[in-house]
């Protein structure tokens, strides 16, 4: 594409939609939406603060939990500007480059979240299979390398998406079906063949989310096999109990993703509000529920968060 095409892209805007059929209720809907953002961002920041402040929590399990909290804050912050602007101020128009940037951040942090969930399943396997060498295997340098590897992989896989989209010509009607920018929406806009974009998108899904979910299943098969070899019933229960929070996090993340995928393929003609609801559950529910689940089920995290609040109360 030439300079003329690049100039037209600089002037291009994308129009975001809110919740179809409920435009008149956007003001009221902004209240639960903003509440979810507060819970998601505040809850995950509390998890990070609890792990950082307490040296006793500087163990592999809690360090991976901090990584998960970082990715969930990233996803929430990525969607916050356009969702709140859409619901509160009826701001539907977004600069094209800004939309591409939001798409990149949403998909990168989502990919990172999937990678962290896989790393956490490996952490649970090592803790149960070889508890005596748990901290010797998952040392701090190795955990840092795993985190950097997940980050670099996610950025490297997602970076080509906005670059390829920017090379295509666009029509005059550029309306997206959500109040945030997703790749599946944006590839519907160009007035040109998007087969390469679709193939790349599918390859990324297979290389990240599908592969990660498969390896998580393999990890839990190995965990169950190891647990069945424990002699006492109490020992088996204790081992499985350490996995409950992670299993919940995996289900909360992957079940909505599968639901969105099924809706796009098997229910294309369903009401737009159904598609919007499924996508919103996939993006918004995990960051809200995971801090609550880990705070309730993980006693050291819960105690440290309560300690943080009591310290603040004393300062006041």
Number of C-alpha atoms within 10 A of each C-alpha: 9 7 8 9 14 15 10 12 18 12 10 16 20 22 20 22 22 24 21 15 10 11 14 11 11 18 15 11 15 17 13 10 16 16 11 18 21 14 16 27 21 16 22 27 17 21 26 21 15 23 21 15 13 12 9 10 16 14 17 21 18 21 20 21 22 22 21 28 25 20 23 28 21 21 26 22 16 21 20 17 14 25 23 21 16 24 25 16 12 17 18 20 17 17 15 19 17 13 23 22 15 22 23 23 22 26 22 23 24 21 24 29 26 25 26 24 23 24 22 25 24 19 22 23 23 19 21 23 17 12 13 11 11 18 16 9 16 19 13 15 9 12 18 15 12 17 19 12 14 19 19 13 16 23 18 11 19 22 15 15 21 19 11 14 18 18 14 18 16 18 10 11 11 18 17 20 19 24 24 25 28 20 20 14 15 19 20 15 20 18 12 12 12 16 10 10 18 15 11 17 19 12 13 18 15 13 12 19 20 15 16 20 18 12 16 22 14 14 20 17 13 15 22 16 12 16 21 13 9 14 9 10 11 10 13 17 12 12 21 15 12 16 19 15 18 20 15 15 20 21 12 18 23 17 13 19 18 13 15 21 14 12 17 14 9 9 13 11 10 11 11 14 16 15 21 18 13 17 20 16 17 20 19 19 17 22 30 23 19 26 26 18 15 20 21 14 14 15 11 18 22 17 13 20 21 14 13 15 12 12 11 10 9 7 7 6
